[in-house]
């Protein structure tokens, strides 16, 4: 039975790690040290590395891990990555630990960002979405457009509600503070904030989330909801269609303190 772990790295990253008792894969290893510690503790062999995008806090550990373990590295087709890398794009599939992951192209945070989706990981779907979707938020638009990011998030939001959302940063409480500024009367959001606060007080990660939860609480998936659109419109009266509403919401979040 494959097992999923979240390995903390840097100040607020997670390196997602999977294993079947012998072989292991890791997702977006920006720092090799947590991976090496985990492999040694669990007595595992590192077979492969999944990359979602090119940022250094997701790729910085690749060279050291590949050199130490001979691990296979797979990543997005159109980004600069530490070679050699098996390149993947939309419609491709990869087999690991006896499971099949579909590759989704989700540009916005970076131009060539991809995500990995498994329809059946021990009975429920599983998503590695890098910095595209966060719990309660989404990634900044460093290279893509609002239209691209909204389309990417719409694609992720359309996945089955039970899908476990494995984001790569512990940004949840900060994101929820902003989400409550947008939707202060959202009772699901209020309850989720209490839940996440309790987890963090006990040193536990708030992740993975689920697609169903994010549909209910994440303003970036909810720009078409009347109450969210109205709140955005109060910030930027010119915003009306979904793309302009999303762009205005992202600008609001970028300046939120």
Steps between C-alpha positions, in 0.01 A plus 500: 500500500670825391530761775500880474703736722553877516865585572545857631772703328626858530258726689172383350555251213383142488678233299242230436645151536349168396622147562391136494733377773798471266496756222431871545416802286506863607327806355672838462806444724640850544727379780664156495556482878143412613481238227829339599398493865165341417650240267751397766237483775264290289766286329378592152652528153428822310376390158370825357423870526195686369533871420209737448690818402845655487522717815807431712306417818356206302806390303801595714553150636468314171866486400620375838227238528554374146874475554460317830227258392488489121136602518291554189379860464180600316364850453323751277581508131550873463700618801872529578581217740814324629570249222461219418121508536227290338267765358122473540205701371121486502364157422816314602491237771760374741501175698646500849462260792236308307280806443430711191525879511358721225685820413297823498636827360416779748682819392468823694749493786763408239453465127557125484367384839353149509310294757474126557163333558439139607136390475542222756761532775390252765135561426499877449641729230827684566635826354848650513439858389825680590438873543188525281237429765549556873250431773298819513708665228704466182849581377612845395499570127873520436491394135143430394186707451182520710313320222753215504491465878120510515485231232754290692306536825172420325660180372613401850165598653326264256684197644301269730419661834679229699831576327772562756675827415872484576621860485864585558481780758353543848324823411157392617441724803623808315281413203196448722545839661469654153215268402303620803555860392334404172224280647459579872162325519620168350434253783697219334797734481463601865491135609799412282705781650431365850596151386826617342594709802464192720718296265778760497485543879584129522776524240298318234479596131172637369552296181390317302173680446228374264349640182157499664627707792677746271184551295326602822763730651756614241411841352716436192272206411191705585525818288171407332316483833286815540629586848863466390445697181328775698791525745750523214286757321512719811880496473509553123167621358614433145532124558202310363580186295673200664848582366493865611352396835776244545768754403359752747485236775863407440603867517302536824678200647842621383453822698321349800666538839 
